[in-house]
Amino acid sequence: MNILYLSPSFPPNYRRFPVCLREAGATVVGIGWQEAGSLSPEVRRSMADYCQVPDMGNYDHVLRAAGYLVSRVGKLDRVVSQEEHWIDLEAALRLDFNVPGDKPDAIRSLRRKSLMKEVFARAGVPAARGELAADLEAGLSFARRVGYPLIAKPDRGVGAHATCKLSDDGELEGFFRSRDPEVTYIIEEFLGGIIESFDGLTGKDGAILFTASHQFFPDIMTVVNEDDDLHYWSMRRIPPDLEDLGRRAIAAFGLRERFFHLEFIRGPRGRLTAMELNARPPGGLTTDMFNYANDIDVYREWANVVVHGTFAARCERPYHVCYIGRKSNKRYARSHEEVLRAYGPRILVHTPIDSVFRRAIGDYAYLVRDPELEQIQPIVAFIQQVRPE
């Protein structure tokens, strides 16, 4: 099996994906913006060939690179990546090289939040009310029907990038004055509550092979807009209503051989409302959290799904795993060294985070786990406590 992997060395903790494809027996070639010499040694060894394309937004350059790699290894059987940013690129290359998998027409509902709502409706999954915001008049009309606060975000966007909360007509007017006129935005009702995710991996036939769920505090939009600290944790038991709605939604989107990250908000009365779907693994170190929560290797399992159509791991979730982020612009009550002295044996991983992700998940991260969530919470408070001014 010949597999083209886009951006095989970024983010750094995803380098196991192409490595495991090679170990599963695939011939792996790559395209990325990094120089070949800057790839980690294990990624370089996993690649039968690699092309650097400094601007991967230039499709002609990527197309030529892919053509060169095809001339070296033969017809491609898969085009894959694990970043939402490359979903369009994957689909275009599949179309041009006649590779199995989603083509451009099939990914429209994965890329546009407004179209996601249509899929949620077909699946019978409650979703936040929203509509495309063509101009101020349309935005004001929506505000009159739904009420403030509102959320404005790009219809085609990743995570909480360029997302803002609007509390009144003045802020709505300011948004329309300052927004990028080249970007189409969607305006949604603001829903308070706790973010719960339904995460997992689908197989060749679309069946869900692996599931997980996480709760986030605070929500990513607040973290980004207020430059706050994030922590989130995996749940040992997925709430039945979350699993039911999540499975219905994933079936409606028709995902195959893909990770997914489906976000819901659980309101004050316990009602779940779908926010959006990301057809990728959850960000940050969450794939590593999958592993630590279950004592499995999800990188290897994904590779076996793609190459062999098998998923063999038993996922019984014996642990909660918690991600704890810190930001370099904050003054914390305890230094990194004090954290390690106090909780070193409890910390599974501690690592810097690439700066491109820092506003959402921090500059430095710690992972801890325990069968009891109550045993993790004091560690979170210890690590994230800010020094009084």
C-alpha positions as CSV (number, residue, x, y, z in Angstrom):
1,M,0.0,0.0,0.0
2,N,1.4,3.4,-1.0
3,I,0.4,6.3,1.3
4,L,1.0,10.0,0.8
5,Y,1.2,11.7,4.2
6,L,0.8,15.5,4.4
7,S,2.9,17.3,7.0
8,P,4.4,14.1,8.5
9,S,6.4,15.9,11.2
10,F,3.9,18.4,12.6
11,P,2.8,18.7,15.3
12,P,5.7,16.8,16.9
13,N,3.6,14.3,18.9
14,Y,1.9,13.2,15.7
15,R,5.2,11.9,14.2
16,R,4.2,8.4,15.4
17,F,1.4,8.3,12.8
18,P,3.6,8.0,9.7
19,V,6.1,5.9,11.6
20,C,3.4,3.4,12.5
21,L,2.1,3.3,8.9
22,R,5.6,2.2,7.8
23,E,5.7,-0.4,10.6
24,A,2.3,-1.7,9.5
25,G,3.8,-2.4,6.1
26,A,2.9,0.6,4.0
27,T,5.2,2.5,1.7
28,V,5.0,6.1,3.0
29,V,5.9,9.2,1.1
30,G,5.5,12.7,2.4
31,I,4.9,16.4,1.5
32,G,5.5,19.1,4.0
33,W,6.9,22.6,4.4
34,Q,9.9,21.5,6.5
35,E,13.2,20.8,5.0
36,A,13.9,17.0,4.9
37,G,16.9,17.5,7.1
38,S,14.7,19.0,9.8
39,L,12.4,16.0,10.1
40,S,12.9,13.9,13.2
41,P,15.2,10.8,12.5
42,E,12.3,8.4,13.0
43,V,10.1,10.2,10.5
44,R,12.9,10.4,8.0
45,R,13.4,6.6,8.3
46,S,9.7,6.0,7.8
47,M,9.6,7.9,4.5
48,A,10.4,6.2,1.2
49,D,10.6,9.7,-0.2
50,Y,9.8,13.2,0.8
51,C,9.2,16.6,-1.0
52,Q,9.5,20.0,0.7
53,V,6.9,22.5,-0.5
54,P,7.5,25.7,1.5
55,D,4.0,27.1,0.6
56,M,1.5,24.2,0.9
57,G,-1.2,26.7,0.0
58,N,0.1,26.7,-3.5
59,Y,-1.8,23.8,-5.0
60,D,0.2,23.7,-8.2
61,H,3.4,23.1,-6.3
62,V,1.9,20.4,-4.1
63,L,0.4,18.7,-7.2
64,R,3.8,18.6,-8.9
65,A,5.4,17.2,-5.7
66,A,2.7,14.5,-5.5
67,G,3.2,13.7,-9.2
68,Y,7.0,13.3,-8.6
69,L,6.3,11.0,-5.6
70,V,3.9,8.9,-7.7
71,S,6.6,8.5,-10.3
72,R,8.9,7.1,-7.6
73,V,6.6,4.7,-5.8
74,G,3.6,4.1,-8.1
75,K,-0.1,4.7,-7.7
76,L,-1.3,6.0,-4.4
77,D,-3.7,4.0,-2.3
78,R,-4.3,6.7,0.4
79,V,-3.8,10.4,0.9
80,V,-3.8,11.2,4.7
81,S,-3.0,13.8,7.3
82,Q,-4.1,14.5,10.8
83,E,-4.6,18.2,10.6
84,E,-7.9,19.9,9.7
85,H,-6.1,22.5,7.8
86,W,-5.2,20.0,5.1
87,I,-8.6,18.4,4.6
88,D,-9.3,20.3,1.4
89,L,-5.8,19.5,0.1
90,E,-6.3,15.8,0.8
91,A,-9.5,15.8,-1.1
92,A,-8.2,17.7,-4.1
93,L,-5.2,15.3,-4.4
94,R,-7.5,12.3,-4.1
95,L,-9.5,13.6,-7.0
96,D,-6.5,14.4,-9.2
97,F,-4.8,11.1,-8.6
98,N,-8.0,8.9,-8.4
99,V,-7.3,7.8,-4.8
100,P,-10.0,6.2,-2.6
101,G,-11.5,8.5,0.0
102,D,-13.4,11.7,0.3
103,K,-13.3,14.0,-2.7
104,P,-14.0,17.8,-2.6
105,D,-17.8,17.5,-3.0
106,A,-17.9,15.1,0.0
107,I,-16.1,17.3,2.5
108,R,-18.3,20.4,2.2
109,S,-20.2,19.6,5.4
110,L,-16.9,18.9,7.2
111,R,-15.5,22.3,6.3
112,R,-18.4,24.7,6.7
113,K,-20.1,25.1,10.1
114,S,-23.3,26.3,8.5
115,L,-23.6,23.0,6.5
116,M,-22.8,21.0,9.7
117,K,-26.1,22.2,11.1
118,E,-27.9,20.6,8.3
119,V,-26.3,17.3,8.9
120,F,-27.0,17.5,12.7
121,A,-30.7,18.2,11.8
122,R,-30.9,15.1,9.6
123,A,-29.4,13.0,12.4
124,G,-31.9,14.4,14.9
125,V,-29.1,16.0,16.9
126,P,-29.9,19.3,18.6
127,A,-27.5,22.1,17.4
128,A,-26.9,25.7,18.3
129,R,-29.1,28.1,16.2
130,G,-27.1,30.1,13.7
131,E,-27.0,31.6,10.3
132,L,-24.5,33.1,7.9
133,A,-24.0,36.8,8.6
134,A,-24.0,38.6,5.3
135,D,-24.3,42.1,6.7
136,L,-25.2,44.1,9.8
137,E,-28.9,44.1,9.0
138,A,-29.0,40.3,8.9
139,G,-27.0,40.1,12.1
140,L,-29.4,42.5,13.9
141,S,-32.4,40.5,12.7
142,F,-30.9,37.3,14.0
143,A,-30.1,39.0,17.4
144,R,-33.7,40.1,17.7
145,R,-34.9,36.5,17.2
146,V,-32.4,34.8,19.4
147,G,-31.2,37.4,21.9
148,Y,-27.7,38.3,23.1
149,P,-25.0,37.2,23.7
150,L,-24.0,35.8,20.3
151,I,-21.0,34.1,18.9
152,A,-19.4,35.1,15.6
153,K,-16.9,32.8,13.9
154,P,-15.6,32.0,10.4
155,D,-17.9,29.6,8.6
156,R,-14.7,27.8,7.5
157,G,-12.5,27.8,10.5
158,V,-10.4,25.7,12.8
159,G,-11.0,25.7,16.6
160,A,-11.7,29.0,18.2
161,H,-9.6,31.0,15.7
162,A,-11.2,34.5,15.0
163,T,-14.1,33.6,17.3
164,C,-15.7,36.3,19.4
165,K,-18.6,36.8,21.8
166,L,-21.0,39.7,21.1
167,S,-23.0,41.1,24.0
168,D,-25.1,43.9,22.4
169,D,-25.9,45.9,19.3
170,G,-22.8,48.0,19.7
171,E,-20.4,45.0,19.8
172,L,-22.3,43.5,16.8
173,E,-21.8,46.7,14.8
174,G,-18.2,46.8,15.8
175,F,-17.8,43.3,14.6
176,F,-19.2,44.1,11.2
177,R,-16.9,47.2,10.9
178,S,-13.7,45.3,11.7
179,R,-14.3,41.8,10.3
180,D,-12.3,40.6,7.3
181,P,-14.5,41.2,4.3
182,E,-13.0,38.2,2.5
183,V,-14.1,35.8,5.2
184,T,-17.7,34.4,5.5
185,Y,-18.9,34.4,9.1
186,I,-21.6,32.6,10.9
187,I,-23.4,34.0,13.9
188,E,-24.7,31.6,16.5
189,E,-26.6,31.8,19.8
190,F,-24.4,31.7,22.8
191,L,-25.0,28.6,25.0
192,G,-23.6,28.5,28.5
193,G,-22.5,25.3,30.1
194,I,-19.8,22.7,30.1
195,I,-18.1,21.6,26.8
196,E,-18.1,17.8,26.4
197,S,-16.5,16.1,23.5
198,F,-17.3,12.9,21.8
199,D,-14.0,11.7,20.2
200,G,-13.0,8.6,18.4
201,L,-11.9,6.7,15.3
202,T,-13.9,5.1,12.4
203,G,-13.0,2.2,10.3
204,K,-13.2,1.5,6.6
205,D,-17.0,0.9,6.6
206,G,-17.6,3.9,8.9
207,A,-18.2,1.9,12.1
208,I,-16.9,3.5,15.2
209,L,-13.9,1.5,16.5
210,F,-12.8,3.7,19.4
211,T,-14.5,6.3,21.6
212,A,-13.5,8.8,24.3
213,S,-14.9,11.8,25.9
214,H,-13.4,14.9,27.5
215,Q,-14.7,17.9,29.6
216,F,-13.0,21.3,29.2
217,F,-12.5,24.1,31.7
218,P,-12.8,26.8,30.7
219,D,-14.0,26.6,27.1
220,I,-11.5,27.2,24.3
221,M,-13.0,30.5,23.2
222,T,-12.6,31.9,26.7
223,V,-9.0,30.6,26.8
224,V,-8.2,32.2,23.5
225,N,-10.0,35.5,23.9
226,E,-9.0,36.1,27.6
227,D,-5.6,34.4,27.4
228,D,-6.6,32.0,30.2
229,D,-5.2,28.7,31.3
230,L,-6.8,25.5,30.0
231,H,-7.2,22.1,31.6
232,Y,-9.4,19.3,30.4
233,W,-9.8,15.6,31.3
234,S,-10.9,12.4,29.9
235,M,-14.0,10.7,31.4
236,R,-13.9,7.1,32.3
237,R,-17.6,6.7,31.5
238,I,-19.2,8.4,28.5
239,P,-22.6,9.7,29.4
240,P,-25.3,7.6,27.6
241,D,-27.0,10.7,26.0
242,L,-23.6,12.0,24.7
243,E,-22.8,8.6,23.2
244,D,-26.2,8.3,21.6
245,L,-26.1,11.8,20.0
246,G,-22.4,11.4,19.1
247,R,-22.9,8.1,17.3
248,R,-25.9,9.4,15.4
249,A,-24.0,12.5,14.3
250,I,-20.9,10.5,13.1
251,A,-23.1,8.1,11.1
252,A,-24.8,11.1,9.4
253,F,-21.4,12.6,8.4
254,G,-20.3,9.3,7.0
255,L,-16.7,9.5,8.2
256,R,-14.4,6.6,7.2
257,E,-10.9,5.8,8.4
258,R,-10.9,9.1,10.3
259,F,-10.5,10.4,13.8
260,F,-13.2,12.8,14.9
261,H,-13.7,15.4,17.6
262,L,-17.4,16.3,18.1
263,E,-18.1,19.2,20.5
264,F,-21.3,19.5,22.6
265,I,-22.3,22.0,25.3
266,R,-24.2,20.6,28.3
267,G,-26.5,23.3,29.5
268,P,-27.5,24.1,33.1
269,R,-30.5,21.7,32.8
270,G,-28.3,18.9,31.4
271,R,-29.4,19.2,27.8
272,L,-26.7,18.6,25.2
273,T,-26.4,20.8,22.1
274,A,-24.0,20.1,19.3
275,M,-21.6,22.8,18.3
276,E,-19.4,21.5,15.6
277,L,-17.5,18.5,14.2
278,N,-13.8,18.3,13.5
279,A,-12.8,15.5,11.2
280,R,-9.4,15.0,12.9
281,P,-7.9,13.9,16.2
282,P,-8.6,16.3,19.1
283,G,-5.7,18.8,19.3
284,G,-2.8,19.2,21.7
285,L,-1.7,16.0,23.4
286,T,-5.1,14.3,23.3
287,T,-4.0,11.4,21.3
288,D,-1.4,10.7,24.0
289,M,-4.2,11.0,26.5
290,F,-6.1,8.3,24.6
291,N,-3.1,6.1,25.1
292,Y,-2.6,6.8,28.8
293,A,-6.3,6.5,29.6
294,N,-6.4,3.0,28.1
295,D,-2.8,1.7,28.1
296,I,-2.9,1.4,24.3
297,D,-1.1,2.7,21.3
298,V,-3.7,4.6,19.2
299,Y,-1.0,5.6,16.6
300,R,-0.4,2.0,15.9
301,E,-4.1,1.1,15.9
302,W,-4.9,3.9,13.4
303,A,-2.1,2.6,11.1
304,N,-3.5,-0.9,11.3
305,V,-7.0,0.4,10.4
306,V,-5.7,2.1,7.3
307,V,-3.3,-0.6,6.1
308,H,-5.1,-3.8,7.4
309,G,-8.6,-2.7,8.3
310,T,-8.1,-4.0,11.9
311,F,-8.4,-2.4,15.4
312,A,-7.3,-4.8,18.1
313,A,-6.9,-2.7,21.3
314,R,-9.2,-3.1,24.3
315,C,-10.3,0.3,25.5
316,E,-11.7,0.0,29.1
317,R,-10.7,3.5,30.3
318,P,-9.1,2.6,33.7
319,Y,-7.9,6.1,34.2
320,H,-8.9,9.7,33.9
321,V,-6.1,11.7,32.2
322,C,-5.9,15.4,32.6
323,Y,-4.1,18.0,30.4
324,I,-2.9,21.0,32.4
325,G,-1.6,24.0,30.4
326,R,0.5,27.0,31.5
327,K,1.4,30.2,29.6
328,S,4.7,31.9,29.7
329,N,3.2,35.3,30.1
330,K,1.8,34.4,33.5
331,R,3.5,34.5,36.9
332,Y,2.7,31.2,38.7
333,A,2.8,30.6,42.4
334,R,5.1,27.6,41.8
335,S,7.9,27.2,39.5
336,H,8.3,24.3,37.1
337,E,10.9,22.8,39.4
338,E,8.6,23.1,42.4
339,V,5.8,21.3,40.4
340,L,8.2,18.4,39.6
341,R,9.4,18.2,43.2
342,A,5.8,18.1,44.5
343,Y,4.2,15.9,41.8
344,G,7.0,14.4,39.7
345,P,6.0,10.8,40.2
346,R,2.4,11.7,39.2
347,I,3.2,13.5,36.0
348,L,3.2,11.3,32.9
349,V,4.6,13.9,30.5
350,H,5.6,17.5,30.7
351,T,6.6,19.2,27.5
352,P,6.7,22.6,25.6
353,I,3.9,23.2,23.2
354,D,4.5,24.7,19.7
355,S,3.8,28.4,19.7
356,V,1.2,28.1,17.0
357,F,-1.1,26.5,19.6
358,R,-0.2,28.5,22.6
359,R,-3.2,30.8,22.8
360,A,-5.5,27.8,22.9
361,I,-3.6,25.2,25.0
362,G,-0.6,27.0,26.6
363,D,3.1,27.2,26.2
364,Y,3.8,24.2,28.4
365,A,1.8,21.1,29.3
366,Y,1.6,18.5,32.0
367,L,-0.3,15.2,31.8
368,V,-1.5,13.4,34.9
369,R,-3.8,10.4,35.4
370,D,-5.7,8.7,38.2
371,P,-8.7,6.4,38.5
372,E,-10.4,9.1,40.6
373,L,-10.9,12.6,39.2
374,E,-10.9,14.0,42.8
375,Q,-7.2,13.0,43.1
376,I,-6.3,15.1,40.0
377,Q,-8.0,18.3,40.8
378,P,-5.5,19.4,43.6
379,I,-2.7,18.9,41.1
380,V,-4.4,21.2,38.6
381,A,-4.9,23.9,41.2
382,F,-1.2,23.5,42.4
383,I,0.2,23.8,38.8
384,Q,-2.1,26.7,37.6
385,Q,-2.3,28.8,40.7
386,V,-1.2,32.4,39.7
387,R,1.0,34.4,42.0
388,P,-0.9,37.3,43.7
389,E,0.0,40.7,42.4
